[in-house]
């Protein structure tokens, strides 16, 4: 008897919660992928609108719908999807975004060609409620060693563009952690980066919908101080995971200078302290023989330059014409 392996190549994980205005378009962008060998796992997180009615209307044998018993949040729902995935690869998708039709084709080809890469993502364009592009992609960082270094300072992975090797996730028991106010993905990627290699393709692989109802913007408005603390907590964890040994005072300086809004004003004295700290960081990386020493040095210099642009030092330079 011939046994046919019906295991999909890709498992797409899409938590759904109160996205009735956008969920149909999000699902259709997955169903219309040029690589059609996937299962779409929709996790119902017990919303209060018609999102799941819309999802259930969309008849396609590749769709699997699972229901949480109560509203558990994005981290729990994503983790449930990671556990249920049958595919060789896991692709992430949010319920209000749009994926370009060739996203899966590009990502699976990349992972097949680059066996040393465990996670791949790409760039994003921001779109408004009506799908109009309102912001163009920043530079897409593709080098895995540089991505690991950048993640100590901020999140450079577009979560909804990412595809991962299922074996990598399960072997390292990687999960999203709840309670990070829309930054669960940032913490997740810092942890992935120290046990594997994350790369990006220099292509737009996500249309990210900017809505003020999203968890990220809601937390930014309503829980700004708590979100700042959580961002700092992720950075401290990333420093430790990457082998850096800073005092509590030094960690505080680092997180204050590289808060989520990197362009916050900084005085000359603090800028000098930061310069010393970044030098110490580079020296520790050399001493520990980290695999990404050169990339870390580049990122440290770039981040310091970014801070000088809105500093007392830069103010002094701009006022030179007064003397």
C-alpha positions in Angstrom: 0.0 0.0 0.0 1.3 3.5 -0.9 1.1 5.9 2.0 0.8 9.5 0.9 2.5 12.1 3.2 0.0 14.9 3.5 2.1 16.9 5.9 2.0 20.6 4.7 5.2 22.3 3.9 4.1 25.4 5.9 1.9 26.0 9.0 0.6 29.5 9.1 -0.3 30.7 12.6 -2.9 33.5 12.8 -4.5 34.4 16.1 -7.8 36.2 15.6 -9.4 38.7 18.0 -11.8 41.5 17.1 -10.6 42.1 13.6 -13.9 41.9 11.7 -13.0 44.9 9.5 -9.7 43.3 8.2 -9.7 39.6 8.8 -11.2 38.6 5.5 -8.4 40.4 3.6 -5.7 38.9 5.8 -7.0 35.4 5.3 -7.4 35.9 1.5 -3.8 37.1 1.3 -2.7 33.8 2.7 -5.0 31.7 0.6 -3.8 33.4 -2.6 -0.1 32.6 -2.0 1.8 31.3 -5.0 3.2 28.5 -2.7 -0.1 26.8 -1.8 1.3 23.9 0.2 0.3 25.1 3.7 -2.2 24.8 6.5 -3.7 28.0 8.0 -4.2 27.6 11.7 -6.7 30.2 12.9 -6.8 30.6 16.7 -10.0 32.0 17.9 -9.1 34.1 21.0 -12.8 34.7 22.0 -13.4 38.2 20.6 -16.7 40.0 20.8 -17.2 40.9 17.2 -18.0 38.9 14.0 -14.4 38.0 13.1 -14.8 34.3 13.6 -18.1 34.3 11.6 -16.2 35.7 8.7 -13.4 33.2 9.1 -15.8 30.3 9.3 -17.5 31.5 6.1 -14.3 31.1 4.1 -14.4 27.5 3.0 -10.9 26.1 2.2 -9.6 22.7 3.2 -6.3 24.2 4.2 -8.0 26.2 7.0 -7.9 24.7 10.5 -9.8 26.7 13.2 -9.1 26.1 16.9 -10.9 27.8 19.8 -9.5 29.1 23.0 -11.9 28.4 26.0 -11.5 32.1 26.9 -9.6 35.2 25.9 -6.0 34.4 26.6 -4.0 37.0 24.6 -1.7 37.1 21.7 1.2 35.2 23.3 -0.9 32.2 24.4 -2.6 32.1 21.0 0.7 32.2 19.1 2.2 29.5 21.3 -0.8 27.3 20.8 -0.3 27.7 17.0 3.4 26.8 17.4 2.4 23.6 19.2 -0.3 22.6 16.7 1.9 23.2 13.6 2.4 20.2 11.3 4.5 21.9 8.7 8.3 21.8 8.1 8.1 25.6 8.5 6.0 28.0 10.6 4.9 31.3 9.2 3.5 34.0 11.4 0.6 36.3 10.4 -1.7 38.8 12.2 -5.4 39.1 11.6 -5.3 42.7 10.2 -2.2 42.6 8.0 -1.7 41.6 4.3 1.0 39.3 2.9 2.3 39.8 -0.6 1.3 36.8 -2.8 4.9 35.6 -3.2 5.9 35.7 0.4 5.9 32.0 1.1 7.6 31.2 -2.2 10.4 33.5 -1.5 10.9 32.4 2.1 10.8 28.7 1.6 13.2 29.0 -1.3 15.5 31.0 0.9 15.4 28.5 3.7 16.0 25.6 1.4 19.0 27.4 -0.1 20.4 28.5 3.3 20.5 25.6 5.7 22.3 27.6 8.4 19.4 30.1 8.7 16.7 29.2 11.2 14.4 32.2 10.8 13.8 34.5 7.8 11.7 37.6 7.5 11.6 40.7 5.3 10.7 44.3 5.1 7.3 45.9 5.7 5.2 48.8 4.4 2.7 50.5 6.7 -0.9 50.7 5.4 -3.9 52.6 6.9 -7.4 51.3 7.6 -8.2 51.4 3.9 -5.0 49.6 2.8 -3.3 52.7 1.5 0.5 52.7 1.9 1.4 55.5 4.4 5.1 54.7 5.1 7.8 53.0 3.2 10.3 50.4 4.5 13.4 51.4 6.3 16.7 49.7 5.5 16.2 46.0 5.7 19.0 44.4 7.7 19.9 41.0 6.2 23.1 39.9 8.0 22.3 37.4 10.8 25.3 38.6 12.9 24.2 42.2 12.7 20.6 41.3 13.4 21.7 39.6 16.6 23.6 42.8 17.6 20.8 45.1 16.7 18.3 43.1 18.7 20.1 44.1 21.9 19.0 47.7 21.2 15.7 47.4 19.4 13.5 45.0 17.4 14.5 44.7 13.8 12.3 41.7 12.9 8.9 42.3 11.4 7.0 39.6 13.3 4.3 39.1 10.7 6.8 38.6 7.9 8.7 35.8 9.7 9.0 32.1 8.7 10.8 29.6 11.0 12.0 26.1 10.9 9.6 24.1 13.1 12.4 21.8 14.3 14.4 24.9 15.5 11.5 26.2 17.6 10.8 22.9 19.2 14.4 21.8 19.8 15.1 25.1 21.7 11.6 25.2 23.4 11.1 28.8 22.1 7.8 30.4 23.1 6.2 33.8 23.3 5.9 35.2 26.9 2.8 37.1 28.0 2.7 40.5 29.6 5.0 42.5 27.4 2.3 45.0 26.1 2.7 44.3 22.4 6.4 43.6 22.6 6.2 39.8 23.1 7.7 39.4 19.6 10.7 41.5 20.5 11.6 39.3 23.5 11.0 36.2 21.4 13.4 37.3 18.7 16.2 38.2 21.1 15.9 34.7 22.5 15.9 33.1 19.0 18.9 35.1 18.0 21.3 33.7 20.6 20.5 30.0 19.8 20.1 30.3 16.0 20.5 32.5 13.0 17.9 35.1 11.9 18.1 36.6 8.4 16.0 39.0 6.3 15.3 39.0 2.6 15.7 42.4 1.0 12.1 42.5 -0.1 8.8 43.7 1.3 7.1 40.7 2.8 4.4 42.4 4.9 1.8 45.1 4.6 1.5 46.1 8.3 -1.7 47.8 9.2 -1.3 50.8 11.5 -4.5 51.2 13.5 -4.9 52.9 16.8 -6.9 50.0 18.1 -3.9 47.7 17.9 -2.2 46.3 21.1 1.0 48.2 20.3 -0.6 51.6 20.0 -3.1 51.0 22.8 -0.3 50.1 25.2 1.8 53.0 24.0 -1.1 55.4 24.8 -2.5 53.9 28.0 0.5 52.2 29.6 3.4 54.3 28.4 5.5 54.0 31.6 4.9 50.3 32.1 5.7 49.7 28.4 9.0 51.6 28.9 9.8 49.3 31.9 9.1 46.2 29.8 11.2 47.4 26.9 14.1 47.9 29.3 13.5 44.5 30.8 13.8 42.9 27.3 17.0 44.8 26.7 18.6 43.7 30.0 17.6 40.1 29.2 19.2 40.5 25.8 22.4 41.8 27.3 22.7 38.8 29.6 21.9 36.3 26.9 24.6 37.8 24.7 27.2 37.4 27.5 27.6 41.1 28.7 28.4 41.8 32.3 27.2 45.2 33.3 26.5 46.7 36.8 23.0 47.6 37.7 23.9 51.3 37.2 25.4 50.5 33.7 22.3 48.6 32.7 20.1 51.5 33.8 22.2 53.9 31.7 22.0 51.6 28.7 18.2 51.2 28.9 17.6 55.0 29.5 19.7 56.0 26.5 18.2 53.4 24.2 14.6 53.5 25.3 12.0 52.7 22.6 12.1 56.2 21.4 15.8 56.3 20.4 15.8 60.0 19.7 15.1 61.2 23.2 17.4 64.2 24.1 20.6 63.4 26.0 22.9 65.8 27.9 26.7 66.0 27.3 27.7 64.3 30.6 25.4 61.4 30.0 26.6 61.1 26.4 30.2 60.8 27.7 29.1 58.0 30.1 27.4 56.2 27.3 30.5 56.4 25.1 32.5 54.7 27.9 29.8 52.0 28.3 29.7 51.2 24.6 33.5 50.9 24.5 33.2 48.5 27.4 30.6 46.5 25.5 32.9 46.2 22.5 35.8 45.2 24.7 33.7 42.5 26.4 32.6 41.1 23.0 36.3 40.9 21.9 37.3 39.2 25.2 34.4 36.7 24.9 35.3 36.0 21.3 31.7 36.6 20.2 30.9 35.4 16.7 29.6 38.9 15.8 32.3 41.2 17.2 32.7 43.3 14.1 29.0 43.7 13.6 28.5 44.6 17.2 31.1 47.3 17.0 29.4 48.7 13.9 26.0 48.8 15.6 27.5 50.4 18.8 29.1 53.2 16.7 25.9 53.7 14.8 23.7 53.8 17.9 26.1 56.3 19.5 25.9 58.5 16.4 22.1 58.4 16.6 22.2 59.6 20.1 24.5 62.5 19.3 22.0 63.8 16.8 19.7 64.9 19.6 22.2 65.8 22.3 23.7 68.8 24.0 26.9 68.1 22.1 25.1 68.5 18.7 23.4 71.7 20.1 26.8 73.1 20.8 28.0 72.4 17.2 24.9 74.0 15.7 25.5 77.1 17.8 29.0 77.6 16.6 28.0 80.5 14.3 27.1 82.5 17.4 30.8 82.7 18.5 
